Amino acid sequence: MTAVDVRRSTIGGEGPPSLTADDIARLVHGTVQGAGATSVSGIAPLDRAAESDLSFLASAQYTTEFLNSAAGVVLVTPFLLPAAPDLLTALRAASASQWLLVLVIGLFATSGHLFLILAYGFAPTTTLMPFVYTQIAFALVASWIAFRHVPDAWAWFGMGVIALCGGASAWLNVRAGPPRAHPDSAVAADTIAD
């Protein structure tokens, strides 16, 4: 581990210590994409970072937080960097028919989620879950039709585990269903007989 003195002289000597994006890139042996003169004086997670904070993006699952973050400087792991320039290039080069396809996919996905949300108002979750699990089968068929992609052994194993857990959940819910109503006998129901 390397200790680095990050103190900077400020006017009048006041203010927190700060580093520029160029300074940070030199310390981590990285490169700067953007303004190298951007200065930060604190560290915060992506979702709470301000313009004066340094943050870190290590996984693609935090991309939404990254896109919505106000962080002044974000350290990004190398395997996430190549996707951004390629994505922008692909989006700029997309034809009108490709943009139309993206729009149609977005409309179908949005309407499917909307209908599933509305369905929760009409049926219990245990009734709707088998429909949610069919997404896996439809995704498998769609990927084969569109890309001729056949899942590898790990994907089949994962789908099997999900299907097994879904089936077990459905079976346990049916088995432990609501108690059945047993009508009282006519004598027990008659309060006058007492």
C-alpha positions as CSV (number, residue, x, y, z in Angstrom):
1,M,0.0,0.0,0.0
2,T,1.3,3.5,-0.9
3,A,0.7,6.5,1.3
4,V,0.3,9.7,-0.7
5,D,0.4,13.2,0.7
6,V,-2.6,14.9,-0.9
7,R,-2.3,18.2,0.8
8,R,-2.6,21.1,-1.6
9,S,-1.9,24.7,-0.9
10,T,-5.1,26.8,-1.1
11,I,-5.6,30.5,-0.9
12,G,-5.2,31.5,2.7
13,G,-4.4,27.8,3.7
14,E,-8.1,27.0,4.3
15,G,-10.2,24.3,2.7
16,P,-10.1,20.5,2.5
17,P,-7.3,18.7,0.7
18,S,-8.1,18.0,-3.0
19,L,-6.9,16.0,-6.0
20,T,-7.6,16.5,-9.7
21,A,-8.7,13.7,-12.0
22,D,-5.2,13.8,-13.6
23,D,-3.6,13.3,-10.1
24,I,-5.8,10.3,-9.4
25,A,-5.1,8.8,-12.8
26,R,-1.4,9.0,-12.1
27,L,-1.8,7.4,-8.7
28,V,-3.8,4.4,-10.0
29,H,-1.9,4.2,-13.3
30,G,-5.1,4.9,-15.2
31,T,-6.3,7.2,-17.9
32,V,-8.7,10.1,-17.8
33,Q,-11.7,10.3,-20.0
34,G,-13.1,13.8,-19.6
35,A,-11.8,16.9,-17.9
36,G,-8.5,16.1,-16.1
37,A,-8.6,19.3,-14.2
38,T,-11.8,18.3,-12.3
39,S,-10.9,18.6,-8.6
40,V,-12.4,16.4,-5.8
41,S,-11.9,16.6,-2.0
42,G,-14.1,13.8,-0.7
43,I,-15.1,10.2,-1.3
44,A,-18.7,9.0,-1.5
45,P,-20.8,6.1,-3.0
46,L,-22.2,6.8,-6.4
47,D,-25.7,7.4,-5.2
48,R,-24.6,10.0,-2.6
49,A,-21.7,11.6,-4.3
50,A,-21.5,15.3,-5.0
51,E,-19.5,17.2,-7.6
52,S,-16.6,17.5,-5.2
53,D,-16.5,13.7,-4.5
54,L,-14.6,10.8,-5.9
55,S,-16.6,7.6,-6.4
56,F,-16.0,4.0,-7.8
57,L,-17.8,1.8,-10.3
58,A,-16.7,-1.8,-10.1
59,S,-19.7,-3.7,-11.5
60,A,-22.2,-3.3,-14.3
61,Q,-25.0,-3.7,-11.8
62,Y,-24.4,-0.2,-10.6
63,T,-24.5,1.4,-14.1
64,T,-27.8,3.2,-13.2
65,E,-26.2,4.8,-10.1
66,F,-23.3,5.8,-12.3
67,L,-25.5,7.4,-14.9
68,N,-27.4,9.3,-12.2
69,S,-24.4,10.2,-10.1
70,A,-23.2,13.7,-9.5
71,A,-19.7,12.6,-8.7
72,G,-16.9,14.8,-9.9
73,V,-14.6,11.8,-10.6
74,V,-15.4,8.2,-10.9
75,L,-12.9,5.4,-10.9
76,V,-14.1,2.7,-13.4
77,T,-12.7,-0.9,-13.6
78,P,-11.0,-1.5,-16.9
79,F,-13.4,-4.2,-18.1
80,L,-16.3,-1.8,-18.0
81,L,-14.6,0.9,-20.1
82,P,-14.6,-0.6,-23.6
83,A,-18.4,-0.9,-23.6
84,A,-19.1,2.8,-23.4
85,P,-17.3,4.0,-26.6
86,D,-18.5,1.0,-28.6
87,L,-22.1,1.5,-27.4
88,L,-22.0,5.2,-28.4
89,T,-20.5,4.4,-31.8
90,A,-23.2,1.7,-32.4
91,L,-26.0,4.0,-31.3
92,R,-24.8,6.7,-33.7
93,A,-24.5,4.2,-36.6
94,A,-27.9,2.6,-36.0
95,S,-30.3,2.8,-38.9
96,A,-33.9,3.9,-38.6
97,S,-35.1,0.3,-38.7
98,Q,-32.9,-0.6,-35.8
99,W,-34.2,2.4,-33.8
100,L,-37.7,1.2,-34.6
101,L,-36.9,-2.3,-33.4
102,V,-35.5,-0.8,-30.1
103,L,-38.7,1.3,-29.7
104,V,-40.9,-1.8,-30.4
105,I,-39.0,-3.9,-27.8
106,G,-39.3,-1.1,-25.3
107,L,-43.1,-0.8,-25.9
108,F,-43.6,-4.6,-25.5
109,A,-41.4,-4.7,-22.4
110,T,-43.3,-1.8,-20.8
111,S,-46.7,-3.1,-21.6
112,G,-45.8,-6.6,-20.4
113,H,-44.6,-5.2,-17.1
114,L,-47.7,-3.0,-16.8
115,F,-50.0,-5.9,-17.4
116,L,-48.2,-8.0,-14.8
117,I,-48.5,-5.2,-12.3
118,L,-52.2,-4.9,-13.1
119,A,-52.6,-8.7,-12.7
120,Y,-51.4,-8.5,-9.1
121,G,-54.6,-6.6,-8.4
122,F,-56.7,-9.6,-9.7
123,A,-54.8,-12.7,-8.6
124,P,-52.5,-13.7,-5.8
125,T,-48.7,-13.9,-6.4
126,T,-48.7,-17.7,-6.2
127,T,-51.1,-17.8,-9.2
128,L,-49.0,-15.4,-11.2
129,M,-45.5,-16.7,-10.6
130,P,-45.7,-19.6,-13.2
131,F,-46.3,-16.9,-15.8
132,V,-43.2,-15.0,-14.6
133,Y,-41.2,-18.2,-14.9
134,T,-42.3,-18.7,-18.5
135,Q,-40.2,-15.6,-19.3
136,I,-37.1,-17.9,-19.1
137,A,-38.6,-20.3,-21.7
138,F,-39.6,-17.5,-24.0
139,A,-36.2,-15.8,-23.7
140,L,-34.6,-19.2,-24.6
141,V,-36.8,-19.6,-27.7
142,A,-36.3,-16.0,-28.8
143,S,-32.5,-16.2,-28.4
144,W,-32.5,-19.3,-30.5
145,I,-34.7,-17.9,-33.2
146,A,-32.9,-14.5,-33.4
147,F,-29.3,-15.4,-32.7
148,R,-29.2,-19.3,-33.1
149,H,-27.8,-19.2,-29.5
150,V,-28.0,-22.4,-27.5
151,P,-27.3,-22.0,-23.8
152,D,-24.2,-23.7,-22.3
153,A,-24.3,-26.3,-19.5
154,W,-24.2,-23.6,-16.7
155,A,-27.2,-21.8,-18.2
156,W,-29.2,-25.0,-18.5
157,F,-28.2,-25.8,-14.9
158,G,-29.3,-22.3,-13.7
159,M,-32.6,-22.6,-15.6
160,G,-33.1,-26.0,-14.0
161,V,-32.5,-24.7,-10.5
162,I,-35.0,-21.8,-11.2
163,A,-37.6,-24.2,-12.6
164,L,-37.1,-26.6,-9.7
165,C,-37.4,-23.9,-7.1
166,G,-40.5,-22.4,-8.8
167,G,-42.2,-25.9,-9.0
168,A,-41.3,-26.6,-5.3
169,S,-42.7,-23.2,-4.3
170,A,-46.0,-23.8,-6.2
171,W,-46.3,-27.3,-4.7
172,L,-45.7,-26.1,-1.2
173,N,-48.2,-23.3,-1.6
174,V,-50.9,-25.7,-2.9
175,R,-50.1,-28.2,-0.2
176,A,-50.3,-25.6,2.6
177,G,-53.2,-23.8,1.0
178,P,-55.9,-22.0,3.0
179,P,-57.8,-24.0,5.6
180,R,-60.9,-25.5,4.2
181,A,-64.1,-24.4,5.6
182,H,-66.0,-27.2,7.3
183,P,-69.7,-26.3,7.6
184,D,-71.0,-26.8,11.1
185,S,-73.7,-29.5,11.6
186,A,-77.3,-28.2,11.8
187,V,-77.3,-29.0,15.5
188,A,-74.1,-27.1,16.3
189,A,-75.2,-24.2,14.3
190,D,-78.6,-23.9,16.0
191,T,-78.2,-21.6,18.9
192,I,-81.7,-22.2,20.1
193,A,-81.0,-25.9,20.8
194,D,-78.8,-24.9,23.6
